[in-house]
Amino acid sequence: MTGKAFELPGSLRVRELSWFPTGKGLQYLIMRDGVMNIWEQPLDGKEPYEVTHFTSGLIFSFVWSSDHKHLLMTRGTISNDVVLLEFRQ
C-alpha cells in the first residue's frame, strides 16, 4: 500500500475533510477572512484549488450527488446577541 502526504494550509481554519466522489481528490472547507469555501487537493500532486468562490458567509456542510454534477450545501451566517439582565431589589 502506497501512501501520500499533503500539507494543508496551517494558517487557515480547515474543516470537513472528505473524498471527492470520483476518488481523484480530497475536499475540505477553508475559512479565510471570515468567509468559507470548498477547496480540493488533487491526489495526483497538483496544487489545491478553490471549488467555490463565495465572498461572504459560512458553509456548514456539503455533499455531491452520485453523478457528481450537483453540489448540495448548507450555508449561512452565525450571529450572536448579548442581553444584559440586571435585577434590582
PyMOL Python script that loads the backbone (N, CA, C, O; Angstrom):
from pymol import cmd

cmd.read_pdbstr("""\
ATOM      1  N   MET A   1       0.840  -1.172   0.000  1.00  0.00           N
ATOM      2  CA  MET A   1       0.000   0.000   0.000  1.00  0.00           C
ATOM      3  C   MET A   1       0.890   1.242   0.000  1.00  0.00           C
ATOM      4  O   MET A   1       1.771   1.383   0.849  1.00  0.00           O
ATOM      5  N   THR A   2       0.657   2.131  -0.948  1.00  0.00           N
ATOM      6  CA  THR A   2       1.437   3.349  -1.068  1.00  0.00           C
ATOM      7  C   THR A   2       0.656   4.507  -0.464  1.00  0.00           C
ATOM      8  O   THR A   2      -0.546   4.639  -0.692  1.00  0.00           O
ATOM      9  N   GLY A   3       1.337   5.337   0.299  1.00  0.00           N
ATOM     10  CA  GLY A   3       0.669   6.472   0.931  1.00  0.00           C
ATOM     11  C   GLY A   3       1.169   7.791   0.371  1.00  0.00           C
ATOM     12  O   GLY A   3       2.263   7.869  -0.188  1.00  0.00           O
ATOM     13  N   LYS A   4       0.357   8.826   0.527  1.00  0.00           N
ATOM     14  CA  LYS A   4       0.729  10.174   0.124  1.00  0.00           C
ATOM     15  C   LYS A   4       0.459  11.090   1.293  1.00  0.00           C
ATOM     16  O   LYS A   4      -0.468  10.870   2.073  1.00  0.00           O
ATOM     17  N   ALA A   5       1.261  12.101   1.407  1.00  0.00           N
ATOM     18  CA  ALA A   5       1.055  13.112   2.441  1.00  0.00           C
ATOM     19  C   ALA A   5       0.865  14.459   1.762  1.00  0.00           C
ATOM     20  O   ALA A   5       1.611  14.818   0.851  1.00  0.00           O
ATOM     21  N   PHE A   6      -0.136  15.198   2.212  1.00  0.00           N
ATOM     22  CA  PHE A   6      -0.399  16.529   1.689  1.00  0.00           C
ATOM     23  C   PHE A   6      -0.376  17.505   2.847  1.00  0.00           C
ATOM     24  O   PHE A   6      -0.884  17.224   3.932  1.00  0.00           O
ATOM     25  N   GLU A   7       0.217  18.644   2.599  1.00  0.00           N
ATOM     26  CA  GLU A   7       0.253  19.675   3.622  1.00  0.00           C
ATOM     27  C   GLU A   7      -0.895  20.636   3.387  1.00  0.00           C
ATOM     28  O   GLU A   7      -0.956  21.322   2.366  1.00  0.00           O
ATOM     29  N   LEU A   8      -1.805  20.675   4.350  1.00  0.00           N
ATOM     30  CA  LEU A   8      -2.917  21.607   4.260  1.00  0.00           C
ATOM     31  C   LEU A   8      -2.469  22.939   4.840  1.00  0.00           C
ATOM     32  O   LEU A   8      -1.591  22.980   5.702  1.00  0.00           O
ATOM     33  N   PRO A   9      -3.066  24.021   4.374  1.00  0.00           N
ATOM     34  CA  PRO A   9      -2.649  25.336   4.871  1.00  0.00           C
ATOM     35  C   PRO A   9      -2.831  25.438   6.375  1.00  0.00           C
ATOM     36  O   PRO A   9      -3.960  25.425   6.864  1.00  0.00           O
ATOM     37  N   GLY A  10      -1.736  25.540   7.114  1.00  0.00           N
ATOM     38  CA  GLY A  10      -1.800  25.553   8.567  1.00  0.00           C
ATOM     39  C   GLY A  10      -2.287  26.855   9.157  1.00  0.00           C
ATOM     40  O   GLY A  10      -2.784  26.878  10.283  1.00  0.00           O
ATOM     41  N   SER A  11      -2.150  27.945   8.411  1.00  0.00           N
ATOM     42  CA  SER A  11      -2.541  29.240   8.943  1.00  0.00           C
ATOM     43  C   SER A  11      -4.031  29.506   8.779  1.00  0.00           C
ATOM     44  O   SER A  11      -4.537  30.519   9.261  1.00  0.00           O
ATOM     45  N   LEU A  12      -4.730  28.612   8.107  1.00  0.00           N
ATOM     46  CA  LEU A  12      -6.156  28.788   7.863  1.00  0.00           C
ATOM     47  C   LEU A  12      -6.947  27.751   8.641  1.00  0.00           C
ATOM     48  O   LEU A  12      -6.409  26.710   9.019  1.00  0.00           O
ATOM     49  N   ARG A  13      -8.191  28.025   8.875  1.00  0.00           N
ATOM     50  CA  ARG A  13      -9.066  27.091   9.583  1.00  0.00           C
ATOM     51  C   ARG A  13      -9.590  26.060   8.582  1.00  0.00           C
ATOM     52  O   ARG A  13     -10.348  26.409   7.676  1.00  0.00           O
ATOM     53  N   VAL A  14      -9.200  24.816   8.735  1.00  0.00           N
ATOM     54  CA  VAL A  14      -9.580  23.751   7.808  1.00  0.00           C
ATOM     55  C   VAL A  14     -10.567  22.813   8.505  1.00  0.00           C
ATOM     56  O   VAL A  14     -10.338  22.398   9.641  1.00  0.00           O
ATOM     57  N   ARG A  15     -11.668  22.480   7.820  1.00  0.00           N
ATOM     58  CA  ARG A  15     -12.702  21.600   8.369  1.00  0.00           C
ATOM     59  C   ARG A  15     -13.220  20.648   7.292  1.00  0.00           C
ATOM     60  O   ARG A  15     -12.953  20.819   6.103  1.00  0.00           O
ATOM     61  N   GLU A  16     -13.967  19.645   7.744  1.00  0.00           N
ATOM     62  CA  GLU A  16     -14.755  18.781   6.856  1.00  0.00           C
ATOM     63  C   GLU A  16     -13.960  18.134   5.723  1.00  0.00           C
ATOM     64  O   GLU A  16     -14.281  18.342   4.552  1.00  0.00           O
ATOM     65  N   LEU A  17     -12.964  17.380   6.040  1.00  0.00           N
ATOM     66  CA  LEU A  17     -12.180  16.678   5.033  1.00  0.00           C
ATOM     67  C   LEU A  17     -12.992  15.509   4.493  1.00  0.00           C
ATOM     68  O   LEU A  17     -13.486  14.691   5.269  1.00  0.00           O
ATOM     69  N   SER A  18     -13.140  15.418   3.159  1.00  0.00           N
ATOM     70  CA  SER A  18     -13.901  14.314   2.561  1.00  0.00           C
ATOM     71  C   SER A  18     -13.374  14.003   1.161  1.00  0.00           C
ATOM     72  O   SER A  18     -12.723  14.834   0.528  1.00  0.00           O
ATOM     73  N   TRP A  19     -13.667  12.795   0.695  1.00  0.00           N
ATOM     74  CA  TRP A  19     -13.285  12.383  -0.656  1.00  0.00           C
ATOM     75  C   TRP A  19     -14.186  13.066  -1.665  1.00  0.00           C
ATOM     76  O   TRP A  19     -15.390  13.193  -1.445  1.00  0.00           O
ATOM     77  N   PHE A  20     -13.601  13.509  -2.780  1.00  0.00           N
ATOM     78  CA  PHE A  20     -14.437  13.912  -3.911  1.00  0.00           C
ATOM     79  C   PHE A  20     -15.009  12.622  -4.479  1.00  0.00           C
ATOM     80  O   PHE A  20     -14.301  11.616  -4.519  1.00  0.00           O
ATOM     81  N   PRO A  21     -16.276  12.612  -4.925  1.00  0.00           N
ATOM     82  CA  PRO A  21     -16.920  11.355  -5.339  1.00  0.00           C
ATOM     83  C   PRO A  21     -16.171  10.528  -6.378  1.00  0.00           C
ATOM     84  O   PRO A  21     -16.327   9.308  -6.410  1.00  0.00           O
ATOM     85  N   THR A  22     -15.365  11.157  -7.225  1.00  0.00           N
ATOM     86  CA  THR A  22     -14.627  10.381  -8.228  1.00  0.00           C
ATOM     87  C   THR A  22     -13.424   9.672  -7.620  1.00  0.00           C
ATOM     88  O   THR A  22     -12.829   8.797  -8.248  1.00  0.00           O
ATOM     89  N   GLY A  23     -13.064  10.055  -6.383  1.00  0.00           N
ATOM     90  CA  GLY A  23     -11.906   9.461  -5.734  1.00  0.00           C
ATOM     91  C   GLY A  23     -10.590  10.061  -6.188  1.00  0.00           C
ATOM     92  O   GLY A  23      -9.526   9.555  -5.828  1.00  0.00           O
ATOM     93  N   LYS A  24     -10.641  11.134  -6.974  1.00  0.00           N
ATOM     94  CA  LYS A  24      -9.419  11.737  -7.505  1.00  0.00           C
ATOM     95  C   LYS A  24      -8.917  12.916  -6.673  1.00  0.00           C
ATOM     96  O   LYS A  24      -7.921  13.549  -7.024  1.00  0.00           O
ATOM     97  N   GLY A  25      -9.607  13.209  -5.572  1.00  0.00           N
ATOM     98  CA  GLY A  25      -9.169  14.329  -4.757  1.00  0.00           C
ATOM     99  C   GLY A  25      -9.852  14.354  -3.405  1.00  0.00           C
ATOM    100  O   GLY A  25     -10.859  13.681  -3.185  1.00  0.00           O
ATOM    101  N   LEU A  26      -9.293  15.133  -2.511  1.00  0.00           N
ATOM    102  CA  LEU A  26      -9.874  15.367  -1.197  1.00  0.00           C
ATOM    103  C   LEU A  26     -10.433  16.780  -1.179  1.00  0.00           C
ATOM    104  O   LEU A  26      -9.799  17.710  -1.678  1.00  0.00           O
ATOM    105  N   GLN A  27     -11.613  16.940  -0.607  1.00  0.00           N
ATOM    106  CA  GLN A  27     -12.192  18.266  -0.496  1.00  0.00           C
ATOM    107  C   GLN A  27     -12.328  18.636   0.963  1.00  0.00           C
ATOM    108  O   GLN A  27     -12.528  17.777   1.821  1.00  0.00           O
ATOM    109  N   TYR A  28     -12.217  19.919   1.232  1.00  0.00           N
ATOM    110  CA  TYR A  28     -12.276  20.405   2.603  1.00  0.00           C
ATOM    111  C   TYR A  28     -12.717  21.862   2.588  1.00  0.00           C
ATOM    112  O   TYR A  28     -12.667  22.536   1.559  1.00  0.00           O
ATOM    113  N   LEU A  29     -13.149  22.328   3.750  1.00  0.00           N
ATOM    114  CA  LEU A  29     -13.584  23.711   3.901  1.00  0.00           C
ATOM    115  C   LEU A  29     -12.446  24.529   4.488  1.00  0.00           C
ATOM    116  O   LEU A  29     -11.788  24.111   5.440  1.00  0.00           O
ATOM    117  N   ILE A  30     -12.227  25.689   3.911  1.00  0.00           N
ATOM    118  CA  ILE A  30     -11.234  26.622   4.446  1.00  0.00           C
ATOM    119  C   ILE A  30     -11.921  27.953   4.727  1.00  0.00           C
ATOM    120  O   ILE A  30     -12.648  28.490   3.891  1.00  0.00           O
ATOM    121  N   MET A  31     -11.666  28.470   5.938  1.00  0.00           N
ATOM    122  CA  MET A  31     -12.157  29.800   6.275  1.00  0.00           C
ATOM    123  C   MET A  31     -11.004  30.783   6.130  1.00  0.00           C
ATOM    124  O   MET A  31      -9.938  30.617   6.721  1.00  0.00           O
ATOM    125  N   ARG A  32     -11.248  31.797   5.337  1.00  0.00           N
ATOM    126  CA  ARG A  32     -10.241  32.842   5.113  1.00  0.00           C
ATOM    127  C   ARG A  32     -10.957  34.187   5.214  1.00  0.00           C
ATOM    128  O   ARG A  32     -11.907  34.448   4.476  1.00  0.00           O
ATOM    129  N   ASP A  33     -10.501  35.027   6.122  1.00  0.00           N
ATOM    130  CA  ASP A  33     -11.090  36.354   6.331  1.00  0.00           C
ATOM    131  C   ASP A  33     -12.593  36.278   6.613  1.00  0.00           C
ATOM    132  O   ASP A  33     -13.361  37.115   6.140  1.00  0.00           O
ATOM    133  N   GLY A  34     -13.006  35.271   7.385  1.00  0.00           N
ATOM    134  CA  GLY A  34     -14.405  35.144   7.775  1.00  0.00           C
ATOM    135  C   GLY A  34     -15.324  34.547   6.725  1.00  0.00           C
ATOM    136  O   GLY A  34     -16.537  34.495   6.927  1.00  0.00           O
ATOM    137  N   VAL A  35     -14.763  34.088   5.591  1.00  0.00           N
ATOM    138  CA  VAL A  35     -15.547  33.501   4.500  1.00  0.00           C
ATOM    139  C   VAL A  35     -15.098  32.064   4.298  1.00  0.00           C
ATOM    140  O   VAL A  35     -13.900  31.781   4.280  1.00  0.00           O
ATOM    141  N   MET A  36     -16.062  31.148   4.143  1.00  0.00           N
ATOM    142  CA  MET A  36     -15.721  29.742   3.981  1.00  0.00           C
ATOM    143  C   MET A  36     -15.990  29.286   2.551  1.00  0.00           C
ATOM    144  O   MET A  36     -17.029  29.600   1.972  1.00  0.00           O
ATOM    145  N   ASN A  37     -15.036  28.538   1.988  1.00  0.00           N
ATOM    146  CA  ASN A  37     -15.175  27.968   0.652  1.00  0.00           C
ATOM    147  C   ASN A  37     -14.675  26.531   0.642  1.00  0.00           C
ATOM    148  O   ASN A  37     -13.917  26.115   1.518  1.00  0.00           O
ATOM    149  N   ILE A  38     -15.112  25.779  -0.366  1.00  0.00           N
ATOM    150  CA  ILE A  38     -14.658  24.403  -0.563  1.00  0.00           C
ATOM    151  C   ILE A  38     -13.395  24.436  -1.422  1.00  0.00           C
ATOM    152  O   ILE A  38     -13.349  25.103  -2.455  1.00  0.00           O
ATOM    153  N   TRP A  39     -12.387  23.713  -0.982  1.00  0.00           N
ATOM    154  CA  TRP A  39     -11.143  23.553  -1.724  1.00  0.00           C
ATOM    155  C   TRP A  39     -10.943  22.088  -2.031  1.00  0.00           C
ATOM    156  O   TRP A  39     -11.461  21.221  -1.327  1.00  0.00           O
ATOM    157  N   GLU A  40     -10.191  21.807  -3.084  1.00  0.00           N
ATOM    158  CA  GLU A  40      -9.874  20.421  -3.436  1.00  0.00           C
ATOM    159  C   GLU A  40      -8.372  20.239  -3.580  1.00  0.00           C
ATOM    160  O   GLU A  40      -7.683  21.053  -4.195  1.00  0.00           O
ATOM    161  N   GLN A  41      -7.881  19.147  -2.996  1.00  0.00           N
ATOM    162  CA  GLN A  41      -6.489  18.726  -3.152  1.00  0.00           C
ATOM    163  C   GLN A  41      -6.486  17.513  -4.071  1.00  0.00           C
ATOM    164  O   GLN A  41      -6.860  16.425  -3.634  1.00  0.00           O
ATOM    165  N   PRO A  42      -6.071  17.664  -5.350  1.00  0.00           N
ATOM    166  CA  PRO A  42      -5.996  16.508  -6.248  1.00  0.00           C
ATOM    167  C   PRO A  42      -4.980  15.495  -5.723  1.00  0.00           C
ATOM    168  O   PRO A  42      -3.944  15.879  -5.179  1.00  0.00           O
ATOM    169  N   LEU A  43      -5.267  14.235  -5.880  1.00  0.00           N
ATOM    170  CA  LEU A  43      -4.371  13.185  -5.402  1.00  0.00           C
ATOM    171  C   LEU A  43      -3.169  12.975  -6.313  1.00  0.00           C
ATOM    172  O   LEU A  43      -2.233  12.263  -5.951  1.00  0.00           O
ATOM    173  N   ASP A  44      -3.188  13.589  -7.497  1.00  0.00           N
ATOM    174  CA  ASP A  44      -2.052  13.445  -8.413  1.00  0.00           C
ATOM    175  C   ASP A  44      -0.904  14.404  -8.077  1.00  0.00           C
ATOM    176  O   ASP A  44       0.088  14.464  -8.804  1.00  0.00           O
ATOM    177  N   GLY A  45      -1.038  15.152  -6.978  1.00  0.00           N
ATOM    178  CA  GLY A  45       0.041  16.027  -6.545  1.00  0.00           C
ATOM    179  C   GLY A  45      -0.048  17.459  -7.035  1.00  0.00           C
ATOM    180  O   GLY A  45       0.776  18.290  -6.652  1.00  0.00           O
ATOM    181  N   LYS A  46      -1.032  17.770  -7.879  1.00  0.00           N
ATOM    182  CA  LYS A  46      -1.192  19.145  -8.344  1.00  0.00           C
ATOM    183  C   LYS A  46      -1.570  20.045  -7.171  1.00  0.00           C
ATOM    184  O   LYS A  46      -1.943  19.563  -6.101  1.00  0.00           O
ATOM    185  N   GLU A  47      -1.471  21.340  -7.382  1.00  0.00           N
ATOM    186  CA  GLU A  47      -1.791  22.314  -6.346  1.00  0.00           C
ATOM    187  C   GLU A  47      -3.280  22.275  -5.998  1.00  0.00           C
ATOM    188  O   GLU A  47      -4.114  22.044  -6.873  1.00  0.00           O
ATOM    189  N   PRO A  48      -3.618  22.501  -4.725  1.00  0.00           N
ATOM    190  CA  PRO A  48      -5.032  22.584  -4.352  1.00  0.00           C
ATOM    191  C   PRO A  48      -5.670  23.808  -5.009  1.00  0.00           C
ATOM    192  O   PRO A  48      -4.995  24.796  -5.299  1.00  0.00           O
ATOM    193  N   TYR A  49      -6.973  23.726  -5.237  1.00  0.00           N
ATOM    194  CA  TYR A  49      -7.680  24.841  -5.861  1.00  0.00           C
ATOM    195  C   TYR A  49      -9.042  25.041  -5.200  1.00  0.00           C
ATOM    196  O   TYR A  49      -9.605  24.132  -4.590  1.00  0.00           O
ATOM    197  N   GLU A  50      -9.545  26.258  -5.346  1.00  0.00           N
ATOM    198  CA  GLU A  50     -10.822  26.635  -4.754  1.00  0.00           C
ATOM    199  C   GLU A  50     -11.954  26.153  -5.658  1.00  0.00           C
ATOM    200  O   GLU A  50     -11.971  26.458  -6.851  1.00  0.00           O
ATOM    201  N   VAL A  51     -12.898  25.402  -5.094  1.00  0.00           N
ATOM    202  CA  VAL A  51     -14.033  24.873  -5.847  1.00  0.00           C
ATOM    203  C   VAL A  51     -15.171  25.896  -5.871  1.00  0.00           C
ATOM    204  O   VAL A  51     -15.773  26.129  -6.919  1.00  0.00           O
ATOM    205  N   THR A  52     -15.466  26.503  -4.726  1.00  0.00           N
ATOM    206  CA  THR A  52     -16.481  27.549  -4.656  1.00  0.00           C
ATOM    207  C   THR A  52     -15.782  28.889  -4.459  1.00  0.00           C
ATOM    208  O   THR A  52     -14.630  28.945  -4.028  1.00  0.00           O
ATOM    209  N   HIS A  53     -16.480  29.943  -4.774  1.00  0.00           N
ATOM    210  CA  HIS A  53     -15.875  31.274  -4.709  1.00  0.00           C
ATOM    211  C   HIS A  53     -16.808  32.267  -4.026  1.00  0.00           C
ATOM    212  O   HIS A  53     -17.085  33.338  -4.565  1.00  0.00           O
ATOM    213  N   PHE A  54     -17.288  31.910  -2.844  1.00  0.00           N
ATOM    214  CA  PHE A  54     -18.172  32.810  -2.112  1.00  0.00           C
ATOM    215  C   PHE A  54     -17.368  33.957  -1.527  1.00  0.00           C
ATOM    216  O   PHE A  54     -16.194  33.802  -1.192  1.00  0.00           O
ATOM    217  N   THR A  55     -18.009  35.103  -1.408  1.00  0.00           N
ATOM    218  CA  THR A  55     -17.343  36.279  -0.845  1.00  0.00           C
ATOM    219  C   THR A  55     -17.863  36.623   0.550  1.00  0.00           C
ATOM    220  O   THR A  55     -17.380  37.562   1.184  1.00  0.00           O
ATOM    221  N   SER A  56     -18.847  35.864   1.025  1.00  0.00           N
ATOM    222  CA  SER A  56     -19.360  36.060   2.378  1.00  0.00           C
ATOM    223  C   SER A  56     -19.998  34.766   2.859  1.00  0.00           C
ATOM    224  O   SER A  56     -20.355  33.904   2.056  1.00  0.00           O
ATOM    225  N   GLY A  57     -20.138  34.635   4.168  1.00  0.00           N
ATOM    226  CA  GLY A  57     -20.861  33.515   4.743  1.00  0.00           C
ATOM    227  C   GLY A  57     -20.008  32.292   5.037  1.00  0.00           C
ATOM    228  O   GLY A  57     -18.817  32.228   4.731  1.00  0.00           O
ATOM    229  N   LEU A  58     -20.683  31.330   5.645  1.00  0.00           N
ATOM    230  CA  LEU A  58     -20.055  30.080   6.063  1.00  0.00           C
ATOM    231  C   LEU A  58     -20.729  28.904   5.376  1.00  0.00           C
ATOM    232  O   LEU A  58     -21.908  28.974   5.029  1.00  0.00           O
ATOM    233  N   ILE A  59     -19.988  27.833   5.180  1.00  0.00           N
ATOM    234  CA  ILE A  59     -20.554  26.568   4.694  1.00  0.00           C
ATOM    235  C   ILE A  59     -20.556  25.633   5.892  1.00  0.00           C
ATOM    236  O   ILE A  59     -19.510  25.383   6.491  1.00  0.00           O
ATOM    237  N   PHE A  60     -21.728  25.116   6.245  1.00  0.00           N
ATOM    238  CA  PHE A  60     -21.839  24.237   7.404  1.00  0.00           C
ATOM    239  C   PHE A  60     -21.622  22.770   7.023  1.00  0.00           C
ATOM    240  O   PHE A  60     -21.061  22.005   7.808  1.00  0.00           O
ATOM    241  N   SER A  61     -22.056  22.378   5.836  1.00  0.00           N
ATOM    242  CA  SER A  61     -21.821  21.022   5.347  1.00  0.00           C
ATOM    243  C   SER A  61     -22.046  21.005   3.832  1.00  0.00           C
ATOM    244  O   SER A  61     -22.673  21.906   3.275  1.00  0.00           O
ATOM    245  N   PHE A  62     -21.520  19.957   3.174  1.00  0.00           N
ATOM    246  CA  PHE A  62     -21.707  19.832   1.732  1.00  0.00           C
ATOM    247  C   PHE A  62     -21.617  18.369   1.329  1.00  0.00           C
ATOM    248  O   PHE A  62     -20.959  17.572   1.998  1.00  0.00           O
ATOM    249  N   VAL A  63     -22.284  18.018   0.226  1.00  0.00           N
ATOM    250  CA  VAL A  63     -22.237  16.661  -0.316  1.00  0.00           C
ATOM    251  C   VAL A  63     -22.543  16.733  -1.813  1.00  0.00           C
ATOM    252  O   VAL A  63     -23.374  17.531  -2.248  1.00  0.00           O
ATOM    253  N   TRP A  64     -21.871  15.903  -2.585  1.00  0.00           N
ATOM    254  CA  TRP A  64     -22.085  15.835  -4.032  1.00  0.00           C
ATOM    255  C   TRP A  64     -23.121  14.770  -4.367  1.00  0.00           C
ATOM    256  O   TRP A  64     -23.241  13.774  -3.654  1.00  0.00           O
ATOM    257  N   SER A  65     -23.874  14.977  -5.458  1.00  0.00           N
ATOM    258  CA  SER A  65     -24.806  13.962  -5.944  1.00  0.00           C
ATOM    259  C   SER A  65     -24.009  12.777  -6.476  1.00  0.00           C
ATOM    260  O   SER A  65     -22.818  12.901  -6.758  1.00  0.00           O
ATOM    261  N   SER A  66     -24.665  11.634  -6.611  1.00  0.00           N
ATOM    262  CA  SER A  66     -23.961  10.421  -7.046  1.00  0.00           C
ATOM    263  C   SER A  66     -23.419  10.537  -8.473  1.00  0.00           C
ATOM    264  O   SER A  66     -22.473   9.832  -8.825  1.00  0.00           O
ATOM    265  N   ASP A  67     -24.002  11.420  -9.306  1.00  0.00           N
ATOM    266  CA  ASP A  67     -23.481  11.607 -10.664  1.00  0.00           C
ATOM    267  C   ASP A  67     -22.416  12.715 -10.731  1.00  0.00           C
ATOM    268  O   ASP A  67     -21.920  13.034 -11.812  1.00  0.00           O
ATOM    269  N   HIS A  68     -22.066  13.300  -9.574  1.00  0.00           N
ATOM    270  CA  HIS A  68     -21.009  14.317  -9.450  1.00  0.00           C
ATOM    271  C   HIS A  68     -21.349  15.638 -10.137  1.00  0.00           C
ATOM    272  O   HIS A  68     -20.461  16.464 -10.347  1.00  0.00           O
ATOM    273  N   LYS A  69     -22.615  15.851 -10.489  1.00  0.00           N
ATOM    274  CA  LYS A  69     -22.995  17.059 -11.218  1.00  0.00           C
ATOM    275  C   LYS A  69     -23.605  18.143 -10.326  1.00  0.00           C
ATOM    276  O   LYS A  69     -23.640  19.315 -10.700  1.00  0.00           O
ATOM    277  N   HIS A  70     -24.082  17.746  -9.156  1.00  0.00           N
ATOM    278  CA  HIS A  70     -24.782  18.699  -8.305  1.00  0.00           C
ATOM    279  C   HIS A  70     -24.177  18.705  -6.905  1.00  0.00           C
ATOM    280  O   HIS A  70     -23.850  17.659  -6.344  1.00  0.00           O
ATOM    281  N   LEU A  71     -24.041  19.882  -6.370  1.00  0.00           N
ATOM    282  CA  LEU A  71     -23.490  20.064  -5.033  1.00  0.00           C
ATOM    283  C   LEU A  71     -24.591  20.593  -4.115  1.00  0.00           C
ATOM    284  O   LEU A  71     -25.200  21.626  -4.393  1.00  0.00           O
ATOM    285  N   LEU A  72     -24.836  19.889  -3.040  1.00  0.00           N
ATOM    286  CA  LEU A  72     -25.803  20.323  -2.032  1.00  0.00           C
ATOM    287  C   LEU A  72     -25.012  20.819  -0.835  1.00  0.00           C
ATOM    288  O   LEU A  72     -24.107  20.140  -0.350  1.00  0.00           O
ATOM    289  N   MET A  73     -25.364  22.020  -0.359  1.00  0.00           N
ATOM    290  CA  MET A  73     -24.660  22.531   0.809  1.00  0.00           C
ATOM    291  C   MET A  73     -25.614  23.321   1.681  1.00  0.00           C
ATOM    292  O   MET A  73     -26.624  23.851   1.218  1.00  0.00           O
ATOM    293  N   THR A  74     -25.266  23.384   2.947  1.00  0.00           N
ATOM    294  CA  THR A  74     -25.955  24.287   3.848  1.00  0.00           C
ATOM    295  C   THR A  74     -24.960  25.392   4.165  1.00  0.00           C
ATOM    296  O   THR A  74     -23.813  25.135   4.528  1.00  0.00           O
ATOM    297  N   ARG A  75     -25.422  26.625   4.020  1.00  0.00           N
ATOM    298  CA  ARG A  75     -24.542  27.755   4.286  1.00  0.00           C
ATOM    299  C   ARG A  75     -25.349  28.908   4.836  1.00  0.00           C
ATOM    300  O   ARG A  75     -26.568  28.968   4.674  1.00  0.00           O
ATOM    301  N   GLY A  76     -24.664  29.812   5.482  1.00  0.00           N
ATOM    302  CA  GLY A  76     -25.317  30.972   6.063  1.00  0.00           C
ATOM    303  C   GLY A  76     -24.342  31.740   6.933  1.00  0.00           C
ATOM    304  O   GLY A  76     -23.133  31.734   6.700  1.00  0.00           O
ATOM    305  N   THR A  77     -24.886  32.395   7.928  1.00  0.00           N
ATOM    306  CA  THR A  77     -24.064  33.177   8.849  1.00  0.00           C
ATOM    307  C   THR A  77     -24.459  32.827  10.279  1.00  0.00           C
ATOM    308  O   THR A  77     -25.523  32.257  10.522  1.00  0.00           O
ATOM    309  N   ILE A  78     -23.615  33.164  11.189  1.00  0.00           N
ATOM    310  CA  ILE A  78     -23.895  32.992  12.608  1.00  0.00           C
ATOM    311  C   ILE A  78     -23.874  34.374  13.239  1.00  0.00           C
ATOM    312  O   ILE A  78     -22.922  35.136  13.071  1.00  0.00           O
ATOM    313  N   SER A  79     -24.921  34.679  13.955  1.00  0.00           N
ATOM    314  CA  SER A  79     -24.932  35.959  14.656  1.00  0.00           C
ATOM    315  C   SER A  79     -25.238  35.702  16.126  1.00  0.00           C
ATOM    316  O   SER A  79     -25.947  34.759  16.478  1.00  0.00           O
ATOM    317  N   ASN A  80     -24.702  36.539  16.947  1.00  0.00           N
ATOM    318  CA  ASN A  80     -24.902  36.423  18.384  1.00  0.00           C
ATOM    319  C   ASN A  80     -25.409  37.743  18.929  1.00  0.00           C
ATOM    320  O   ASN A  80     -24.918  38.809  18.555  1.00  0.00           O
ATOM    321  N   ASP A  81     -26.377  37.673  19.797  1.00  0.00           N
ATOM    322  CA  ASP A  81     -26.864  38.846  20.502  1.00  0.00           C
ATOM    323  C   ASP A  81     -26.542  38.668  21.974  1.00  0.00           C
ATOM    324  O   ASP A  81     -26.626  37.568  22.518  1.00  0.00           O
ATOM    325  N   VAL A  82     -26.180  39.742  22.589  1.00  0.00           N
ATOM    326  CA  VAL A  82     -25.892  39.711  24.013  1.00  0.00           C
ATOM    327  C   VAL A  82     -26.970  40.523  24.721  1.00  0.00           C
ATOM    328  O   VAL A  82     -27.283  41.646  24.325  1.00  0.00           O
ATOM    329  N   VAL A  83     -27.523  39.944  25.758  1.00  0.00           N
ATOM    330  CA  VAL A  83     -28.553  40.622  26.551  1.00  0.00           C
ATOM    331  C   VAL A  83     -28.060  40.689  27.982  1.00  0.00           C
ATOM    332  O   VAL A  83     -27.664  39.678  28.562  1.00  0.00           O
ATOM    333  N   LEU A  84     -28.087  41.864  28.538  1.00  0.00           N
ATOM    334  CA  LEU A  84     -27.696  42.047  29.930  1.00  0.00           C
ATOM    335  C   LEU A  84     -28.962  42.207  30.759  1.00  0.00           C
ATOM    336  O   LEU A  84     -29.748  43.131  30.552  1.00  0.00           O
ATOM    337  N   LEU A  85     -29.140  41.298  31.690  1.00  0.00           N
ATOM    338  CA  LEU A  85     -30.273  41.373  32.610  1.00  0.00           C
ATOM    339  C   LEU A  85     -29.761  41.826  33.972  1.00  0.00           C
ATOM    340  O   LEU A  85     -28.805  41.269  34.512  1.00  0.00           O
ATOM    341  N   GLU A  86     -30.395  42.817  34.497  1.00  0.00           N
ATOM    342  CA  GLU A  86     -29.982  43.342  35.789  1.00  0.00           C
ATOM    343  C   GLU A  86     -31.180  43.278  36.727  1.00  0.00           C
ATOM    344  O   GLU A  86     -32.247  43.804  36.408  1.00  0.00           O
ATOM    345  N   PHE A  87     -31.015  42.644  37.869  1.00  0.00           N
ATOM    346  CA  PHE A  87     -32.091  42.516  38.852  1.00  0.00           C
ATOM    347  C   PHE A  87     -31.801  43.462  40.013  1.00  0.00           C
ATOM    348  O   PHE A  87     -30.710  43.463  40.582  1.00  0.00           O
ATOM    349  N   ARG A  88     -32.778  44.243  40.337  1.00  0.00           N
ATOM    350  CA  ARG A  88     -32.640  45.169  41.459  1.00  0.00           C
ATOM    351  C   ARG A  88     -33.722  44.876  42.488  1.00  0.00           C
ATOM    352  O   ARG A  88     -34.837  44.476  42.153  1.00  0.00           O
ATOM    353  N   GLN A  89     -33.373  45.079  43.712  1.00  0.00           N
ATOM    354  CA  GLN A  89     -34.366  44.878  44.781  1.00  0.00           C
ATOM    355  C   GLN A  89     -34.661  46.173  45.469  1.00  0.00           C
ATOM    356  O   GLN A  89     -35.470  46.210  46.395  1.00  0.00           O
TER     357      GLN A  89
END
""", "prot")
cmd.dss("prot")
cmd.show_as("cartoon", "prot")
cmd.util.cbc("prot")
cmd.orient("prot")
